[in-house]
Amino acid sequence: MDTIQVLDKKFRISIPEEEILKRVDAVAEKINRDMAGKNPLFIAILNGAFIFAADLLRRITIPCEISFVKLASYQGTATTGKVTEVFGITESLNGRTIIIIEDIVETGLTLRRMLESIGTRNPESVHICTFLFKPEKLKVDLDIEYVAIRIPNDFVLGYGLDYDQQGRGLRDLYTLVPEEDIKTNSNKMKNIVIFGAPGSGKGTQSDLLIEKYGLNHISTGDVLRAEIKNGTELGKIAKEYIDQGQLVPDSLIVDMLAGVYDSFGAEHKGVIFDGFPRTVPQAEALKEMLAKRGHCVAAMIELDVPEDELMTRLLKRGQESGRSDDNEETIRKRLAVYHNQTSPLIDWYEKEGLRHQINGLGALDRIFGDIAKVVDNL
């Protein structure tokens, strides 16, 4: 996946793992040449440099040692400007050749603090090796001999670097996606809630929308059955509720839908939500789930069909398909549930400015044509 979501931010691949490892190879070769016969002590700065240090040391062929020091200078996506030593070095540095391993050099303030500390312990020489270097950000005079990759002034993630402690284990290097890019993509994305009573034609119109616009489709019932069938953790929990005759909680349903939604990637064309939401709390939960990803519902398309027509369609469907739940008594109960629980969503989406009412009675092509006009204008 080229773009990922980490907490409230989006990141896209900047440098793939294959290229990273080539650069690490090149740095290791230079160190092996320069430090032959010196038994250097590598001092890796945690937490960010641990992956770079591990890959680098596996490529060092000369005798050497390694130690670690932990400093703190970051919060979120910005440096705090303050460097605090959390725990330090126990080895003697007297007369040693020292190579500091950093994940990234920006202002250089962290390294200056390190150099001041190490300089009081009489090393023979101190050298700097960094995975990433931002020349534009440097504020102090540093001699950085070993640089794997020079990058512009972007916030980066992965290969040991984090965003609020998340993302360190990513194999590739990612850069932060600007908010304006997210908004542009979100505006192009057409997430649609297709809405209507049983028998209104939601399934048929969903198929036509998928074919015309290349949208993805999420049916709550299909997702729930798949989770249970595949024995996922969420499916097991849902089955317990069902076996006890209870409704599956909204939060559990939303977690399932979120997993399917994320599987489409961060830059998909949009999703048709079929059978969800059914209540106002579910609509609010869906809105929150999408907002965390920088996305939203673009439209609620309501298929308006008179109740006598709904009854006719569902009875006919029952005769043709043999569905036991398409009998008159059951149909009336289902329609009553719809009017009592689901129809308040019409007012909710109206207030959100997302409701588009479509006359669902008449020729199929005419109905879809009216829906397509709405979608084309999103």
C-alpha positions in Angstrom: 0.0 0.0 0.0 1.6 3.4 -1.1 -0.4 5.4 1.5 -1.1 4.5 5.1 -2.9 6.0 8.1 -1.0 6.4 11.4 -3.1 7.8 14.2 -4.6 11.0 12.8 -2.1 11.5 10.0 -1.6 10.0 6.5 1.8 9.1 5.1 3.0 8.0 1.7 6.0 5.9 0.7 9.0 8.1 0.1 11.9 5.6 -0.1 11.3 1.8 -0.3 13.2 -0.7 1.8 15.3 -2.0 -1.1 16.7 1.5 -1.7 17.3 2.1 2.0 19.4 -1.1 2.3 21.5 -0.1 -0.7 22.3 3.1 1.1 23.1 1.3 4.4 25.5 -1.0 2.4 27.3 2.0 1.1 27.8 3.6 4.5 28.9 0.3 6.0 31.5 -0.2 3.3 33.0 3.3 3.9 33.1 2.7 7.7 34.8 -0.7 7.1 37.5 1.1 5.0 38.0 4.1 7.3 38.0 2.3 10.6 40.1 -0.8 9.8 42.3 -1.7 12.7 40.6 0.8 15.2 38.0 -1.3 17.0 35.5 1.5 17.1 32.7 1.8 19.7 29.4 2.5 18.1 26.9 4.5 20.2 23.4 4.2 18.9 20.8 6.8 20.0 17.5 5.2 21.0 14.8 4.9 20.1 14.9 5.9 16.5 18.3 4.5 15.4 17.8 1.0 16.6 16.8 -0.5 13.2 19.4 1.5 11.3 22.0 0.5 13.9 21.0 -3.2 13.6 21.2 -3.3 9.8 24.4 -1.3 9.8 26.2 -3.5 12.4 25.3 -6.6 10.4 27.3 -5.1 7.5 30.3 -4.0 9.6 33.1 -6.6 9.1 35.8 -5.0 11.3 36.1 -5.6 15.1 33.8 -3.2 16.9 31.6 -2.8 19.9 28.2 -1.1 20.4 26.4 0.7 23.2 23.2 2.7 23.5 22.1 6.1 24.8 18.5 7.3 25.0 17.7 11.0 24.5 14.4 12.8 24.0 13.7 15.8 21.8 10.5 15.1 19.9 6.8 15.3 20.5 4.3 14.6 17.7 5.7 15.9 14.5 7.8 18.7 16.0 11.1 18.9 18.0 10.7 20.3 21.5 14.1 22.0 21.3 15.0 20.4 24.6 17.3 17.4 24.8 17.2 15.2 28.0 19.5 12.2 28.6 17.4 9.3 29.8 20.1 6.8 30.4 23.8 7.0 29.4 26.9 5.1 28.6 28.7 2.9 31.2 31.7 1.9 29.0 35.0 3.8 29.3 35.5 6.1 26.3 39.1 7.1 27.2 41.2 6.8 24.0 38.4 5.1 22.0 37.3 5.8 18.5 33.6 6.6 18.8 30.9 6.5 16.1 27.6 8.0 17.0 24.7 6.4 15.2 21.7 8.7 14.7 18.4 8.0 12.9 18.0 11.6 11.7 20.0 14.9 11.9 17.9 18.0 11.6 18.8 21.0 13.8 21.8 19.1 15.2 20.9 20.1 18.8 20.7 16.5 19.9 24.1 15.7 18.5 25.7 18.8 20.0 24.4 17.6 23.4 25.9 14.1 22.7 29.2 15.5 21.6 29.5 17.7 24.7 28.8 14.8 26.9 31.2 12.4 25.1 33.9 15.1 24.9 34.3 15.2 28.7 35.3 11.5 28.7 38.6 11.8 26.6 37.8 9.8 23.4 40.5 9.6 20.8 38.0 10.8 18.1 34.3 11.1 17.6 32.5 10.5 14.3 28.9 10.9 13.2 26.9 8.3 11.2 23.2 9.1 10.4 20.5 7.3 8.5 18.9 10.6 7.4 20.2 14.2 7.1 18.2 17.4 6.5 20.8 19.9 5.5 18.2 22.8 5.3 17.4 22.4 9.0 20.9 22.3 10.5 21.5 25.0 13.1 24.9 24.1 14.5 28.3 23.3 12.9 28.7 19.6 12.6 31.1 17.3 10.7 28.8 14.5 9.6 31.1 11.9 7.9 28.6 9.1 7.2 25.2 9.9 5.8 23.0 7.2 4.3 20.3 9.5 2.8 19.8 13.2 2.5 16.2 14.4 2.5 14.3 17.7 2.2 12.6 19.2 5.2 9.7 16.7 5.4 8.4 14.8 8.4 9.2 11.1 7.9 8.1 7.9 9.4 9.3 4.3 9.4 12.5 2.3 9.5 12.8 3.2 13.2 11.3 6.7 13.1 8.0 7.3 14.7 4.9 9.5 14.9 3.9 9.6 18.6 5.6 6.2 19.1 3.7 4.6 16.2 5.2 3.4 12.9 8.7 2.5 13.9 8.5 -1.0 12.5 7.5 0.0 8.9 10.1 -1.3 6.5 9.9 1.6 4.0 10.4 5.3 4.7 7.2 7.4 4.5 6.6 11.1 4.3 3.6 13.0 5.8 0.9 13.7 3.3 0.0 17.4 3.3 -3.5 18.3 4.6 -4.4 19.9 1.2 -3.6 16.7 -0.6 -5.9 14.8 1.8 -8.7 17.3 1.2 -8.3 17.1 -2.6 -8.4 13.3 -2.5 -11.3 13.3 0.0 -13.3 15.6 -2.3 -12.8 13.1 -5.2 -13.8 10.2 -3.0 -17.5 9.3 -3.3 -18.6 7.5 -0.2 -22.3 6.9 -0.5 -25.0 5.6 1.9 -27.7 4.0 -0.1 -30.9 4.1 1.8 -34.4 2.8 1.6 -36.9 0.3 3.0 -36.7 -3.4 2.3 -37.6 -3.9 -1.4 -36.7 -0.4 -2.5 -34.0 -1.7 -4.9 -30.9 -0.8 -2.9 -29.0 -3.9 -4.1 -29.8 -3.4 -7.8 -28.8 0.2 -7.7 -25.7 -0.6 -5.8 -24.6 -3.0 -8.5 -25.2 -0.3 -11.2 -23.2 2.3 -9.2 -20.3 -0.2 -8.8 -20.2 -0.9 -12.5 -20.4 2.8 -13.6 -18.1 4.5 -11.0 -15.8 1.7 -9.9 -16.9 2.0 -6.3 -16.4 -0.5 -3.6 -19.3 -2.1 -1.7 -19.8 -2.8 2.0 -22.9 -4.8 3.0 -23.2 -5.1 6.8 -24.8 -8.5 6.6 -22.1 -9.9 4.3 -19.3 -8.4 6.5 -20.8 -9.9 9.7 -21.3 -13.3 8.1 -17.7 -13.3 6.7 -16.2 -12.4 10.1 -18.1 -15.2 11.8 -17.3 -17.7 9.1 -13.6 -16.9 9.1 -13.5 -17.1 12.9 -11.9 -13.7 13.4 -11.7 -12.2 16.9 -14.5 -9.7 16.0 -16.5 -12.6 14.5 -16.2 -14.7 17.6 -17.4 -11.8 19.8 -20.3 -11.1 17.4 -21.3 -14.8 17.4 -21.5 -14.8 21.2 -24.0 -12.0 21.1 -26.0 -13.7 18.3 -26.0 -17.0 20.1 -27.4 -15.3 23.2 -30.2 -13.7 21.1 -28.7 -10.2 21.5 -28.0 -7.6 18.9 -24.4 -7.1 17.9 -23.3 -3.8 19.4 -22.8 -0.8 17.1 -19.2 -0.4 18.1 -18.4 -4.0 17.0 -20.1 -3.5 13.7 -18.2 -0.3 13.1 -14.9 -2.0 13.9 -15.7 -4.7 11.3 -16.7 -2.1 8.7 -13.5 -0.1 9.4 -11.4 -3.2 8.7 -13.1 -3.8 5.3 -12.9 -0.1 4.5 -9.2 0.1 5.2 -8.6 -2.9 3.0 -9.6 -0.8 0.0 -6.5 1.5 0.5 -6.3 5.1 1.4 -7.0 6.5 -2.1 -10.0 4.4 -3.3 -12.7 5.9 -5.4 -15.4 5.5 -2.7 -17.6 3.0 -1.0 -21.3 2.2 -1.1 -22.6 1.5 2.4 -25.5 -0.9 2.0 -27.5 -1.8 5.1 -25.6 0.6 7.3 -26.2 2.9 9.1 -29.7 1.8 10.3 -30.0 4.2 13.2 -28.8 7.7 14.1 -26.1 6.4 16.6 -24.8 4.2 13.8 -24.7 7.2 11.4 -22.8 9.2 14.0 -20.3 6.3 14.5 -19.8 6.0 10.7 -19.1 9.7 10.4 -16.5 9.5 13.2 -14.8 6.4 11.7 -14.5 8.2 8.3 -13.3 11.4 9.9 -10.4 9.7 11.6 -9.3 8.8 8.1 -9.8 12.2 6.7 -12.9 11.0 4.7 -16.6 11.6 4.9 -20.0 10.5 3.5 -20.5 12.4 0.2 -24.2 11.6 -0.1 -27.1 9.7 1.3 -29.2 8.5 -1.6 -32.8 7.7 -0.4 -34.9 5.4 -2.7 -38.5 6.5 -2.0 -41.0 3.7 -2.8 -44.7 3.6 -1.7 -45.4 0.9 0.9 -47.9 -0.9 -1.3 -45.3 -1.2 -4.0 -42.7 -2.5 -1.5 -45.2 -5.2 -0.4 -45.8 -6.2 -4.0 -42.1 -6.4 -4.7 -41.2 -8.4 -1.6 -44.1 -10.9 -2.0 -43.0 -11.4 -5.6 -39.4 -11.9 -4.6 -40.5 -14.5 -2.0 -42.4 -16.4 -4.6 -39.4 -16.4 -7.0 -36.6 -17.0 -4.5 -38.3 -19.1 -1.9 -37.1 -16.8 0.9 -39.1 -17.7 4.0 -38.9 -14.2 5.4 -40.7 -12.7 2.3 -44.2 -13.5 3.6 -46.9 -10.8 4.3 -46.7 -11.0 8.1 -42.9 -10.8 8.2 -42.8 -8.1 5.6 -45.1 -5.9 7.6 -43.0 -6.3 10.7 -39.9 -5.5 8.8 -41.4 -2.3 7.3 -42.7 -1.3 10.8 -39.1 -1.7 12.2 -37.8 0.4 9.3 -40.3 3.2 9.9 -39.7 3.2 13.7 -36.0 2.8 13.8 -34.4 3.7 10.5 -36.5 6.5 9.0 -35.3 9.0 11.6 -32.0 8.9 9.7 -33.7 10.8 6.9 -34.0 13.8 9.1 -30.4 13.3 10.4 -28.9 13.2 6.9 -31.2 16.1 5.9 -29.6 18.2 8.6 -26.2 17.1 7.5 -27.0 18.4 4.0 -26.4 15.0 2.5 -29.9 13.7 1.7 -30.8 13.1 -1.9 -34.3 11.7 -2.4 -34.9 9.6 -5.5 -38.2 8.4 -6.8 -37.7 4.7 -6.6 -40.9 3.9 -8.5 -40.7 3.3 -12.3 -38.3 2.2 -14.9 -34.9 0.9 -13.7 -33.0 3.0 -16.2 -34.8 6.2 -15.2 -34.2 5.6 -11.4 -30.5 4.9 -12.0 -30.2 8.0 -14.3 -31.5 10.2 -11.4 -29.0 8.6 -9.0 -26.2 9.1 -11.5 -27.0 12.8 -11.7 -26.5 13.1 -8.0 -23.2 11.2 -8.0 -21.9 13.1 -11.0 -22.4 16.4 -9.1 -20.6 15.3 -5.9 
